[in-house]
Amino acid sequence: MAIFDEPTQWDHVLGSKADVRPLPDDTSATTGLASLQKLFQMINQIPLDVGGVAPGRLDFNALFKLLGDSIFYAMNGGLASYNRTYDYPPNRVVVYGNGLYKCIRANGPSASVVVPGTDDAVWQKIPTTSDVSALIPIATTLIKGIVQLCDNIDANATDNSKALTPYAVARQNYVKSVNGVRADAYGNASITRVNSAASADSATKAAQDSAGQQINTTYIKSLAINGRTITYTKGNGATGSITTQDTTYSKLSQFWNDVGYITSAGSCAYATKAALDSAGQQINTTYVKSLALNGRTLIYTKGNGATGGVDLTALSKVSLLSARFGDGTWTLSGVVVGKPIFITHNAGATPGGATLQSVSGTSDMVTVHGFGTWFGPYVGYMYGGACAIIIPTSSTVVINVMNSTDDGDHFRAYQ
C-alpha cells in the first residue's frame, strides 16, 4: 500500500462562502433534487430533451460543503461526539461530556445502547491528567501511587512522596548503611560500637570470649598466696579465696612400718630419684657411674657426664714389704689379699739352699730356679738367686724360714 503524506491543511472550511440548498434526507425520483440518502437519481441522467432534469448547482455546493465541513473538522483535531443512534464497533473513539471514550465492546441500537461513562466494560474513558491524579494516589512509604522525581536531596528530605534520581544520588556523598546501620534522612550513619565481628586477628580489646562469656567477670588476672590461703582477683577487681589442705607434718620417717607417716612404695626409702646423698653431697658430681681402661689409664665417668683418668703405671710397681736374715718365723703384715708376693733369696758366703714353710695366710707358692713346688706345709726349697711367688689369702702371711743360718742367706719380700 502506498504511503501518503499529510495533505495540505486548509485555511478555512471548503465552501465557507458558497450558496447552498439544504439537502433533504430523501426526495422522490422525479424532483431531480439531490438528497442525503439518494444523492442524484436517474432523472438527472436522462437527457433534457427526453424529460430529464439537470443536477442543480446548489445541490453540488451543498454536497461539497458537507464533505468540506467533515474534513476541516478532522484537520482541526475534532472527534465525533457520541450518538446513541449509531452502532459502535470496538476501538472507536467518541467525545461525550468533557471526556474521550474508547469503545471496548460493540454497542448501539442493533444490540444494546450503552452511554459512555456508565459501564467501563463497554466504554473506557481515556484519562486526562486530572483523571490520573484522581485515580492514582500520591505514593508514600505505605501507599502505592504516583511519585515525583527530584534532584535535590536536602530540599526534599522531609517529603516522602518524592523519589531521588540517580543524578541526585551520584551528586551527594551519602551512605546507605554502615555495618548494618542505615543512614538517616540526611545520609548520616552513627556507629557507637560493633556488637560482634566474624574475626578479629589483632583486636586490642574484647568484652567476651569465643563462648560469649564476659571476660572480666569470668577469668582470673592475678593470684596471691598467704600461708594456706590463695587469693584470686578477676578482671573487674572482684576477689575470692581458696584455703588449701594442711600439708604440715610433725614427723617425717622413711621406715616402712611407721604407721601414719610416709611409708610403703611412696616413702623416702623407696624414692626412685635423689639429688643428694645422705651426707648432702651432689650425687651426679660425686660418684662414678662407669669405668673404661685405655692402656695403663683408667677412665671414669661421673653421673653428670664429667670424665677423668687415673694412671695405673704406679700400681704395676712392687714395694718392699719385709727383709729376713736367718731361720725363724717371718711375719708379713699389710698384705693386699690376692696380689702376688715376690720373695727373693740371696745365698750367703757358702752357696746353698734354704727351705720356706708356709704357716698361714697363703696356700700356693711357686719357685723359680728352685727344686720345684711343694704344697702343704712347705712352700719350697730355694737355691740362691731363686725367687718364690706367693698368692696371699689374708692380710697377714706367716712363713717359717729354715736351713738359712748355716751360710747367712738373705730374704726380701715384695708386693
Buried (B, 14 or more C-beta within 10 A) or exposed (E): EEEEEEEEEEEEBBBEEBEBBEBEEEBEEEEBBBBBEBEBBEBBEBEEEEEEBEBBEBBBBBBBBBEBBEBBEEBEEEEEEBEEEBEBEEEBEBBBEEBBBBBBBBBBEEEEEBBBBEBEEBBBBEBEEEEEEEEEEEBEEEEEEEEEEBBEBEEBEEEBBBEBEEEBBEEBEBEEEEEEEEBEEEBEBEEEEEEEEEEEEEEEEEEEEEEEEEBEEEEEEEEEEEEEEBEBBBBEEEEEEEEEEEEEEEEEBEEEEEEEBBBEEEBEEEEEEEEEEEEEEEBBEEEEEEEEEEEEEBEBBBBEEEEEEEEEEEEEEEEEBBEBEBBEEBEBEEBEEEEBBBBBBEBBEEEBBBBBBBBEBBEBBBBEEBEEBBEEEBBBBBBBEBBBBBBBBEEEBBBBBEBBBEBEBBBBBBB
